[in-house]
């Protein structure tokens, strides 16, 4: 099947997903148009213009069986500017939506990104979401926004989006599960990258080691993390922390306070460039803590759980879909109590609770993706060829890859 993949704001998680998707279907003919994840406001409104002219436009006009676009794509404008793709079935993958994004106190909230989500959803033929939380907040958020329109609001917009939507999470690389099975615990490897200003002593087997990893931005909850650490210190909990993730020019003050006030509790700090070193760090941590206010699936938490960490996550957003109540906290005080309990288990060398994510591997999820994409192509191709849904002539559907061999090879 000849497939074009459009990633209009190619952030790390988007790139990871699209590479996994392409590797999962090696017999398909793929082309990718991707734009760097910067200048957000310009990118989400400008990607259709960028792609509708020049070399990218020639790629768009090549005659595709299927287009897969991320939700940042200005799909309605792109289909208007490049009419050759107007009849090609399009899957829109929503890694996130703009209705559930927490606003910072100093950010002007334009409705443009939210309107773009609505237009793109209406222009797509199939809408895929990585969680029910993501799907529900888009549809409910769209309903609230449409109520603000002063007049001329058509009926059935949200119902249309709901009818053509389903949840299909971002799968995780099969190699993660293999690495977890085969890799021994080796603390000497894990802490070779420790922060020079942090804790330099031996990492005792009885000390709770916590990992936290996310973008160093306000929506990942650094203020909540700071309060939890203060609570642990006040309770006298013996812990060490890996404070990992990518920082940017504008960094919340809470991260500076954590580095200043908790230096002797810090092991690794900042972005861990090497993937193996990062996974070694997870394998040698007891708990992975999320403090995010903004999470639609939480790949970092899932990856940590696969590596053997006990996840502890907020009781909100997408997390109730994936984690038991015992590993979700309702607020800072509850998080401190649960972490103190886990620290006691580590001190007593008792096994910690685990969460299994084997079903989220590409090996397990490939068929669900294949069925969804193939079903759409057959349906839309039939409708385009005959004008009657599902009554195309034999042989009119483009060739589909139905190879479902069981393999641990992520390329298959």
Secondary structure, DSSP 8 states (H G I E B T S, - for coil): -EEEEEESS--HHHHHHHHHHHHHTTTSEEEEEE--S--HHHHHHHHHHHHHSTHHHHHHTT--SEEEEETTS-HHHHHHH-GGGTTS-EEEEES--TTS----TT----SHHHHHHHHHHHH-SEEEESSHHHHHHHHHHHHHHHHH--S---TTHHHHHHHTEEE----B-HHHHHHHHH----HHHHTTT--TTS--S---TTSEEEEEES-SSGGG-HHHHHHHHHHHHHHT--EEEEEES---SS--HHHHHHHHHTGGGEEEEE----HHHHHHHHHT-SEEE---S--SS-HHHHHHHHTT-EEEEESSTTGGGTS-GGGEESSHHHHHHHHHHHHHHHHTT--------GGGBHHHHHHHHHHHHHHHHHHHHHHHHHSSTT---TT-S----------S-TT-
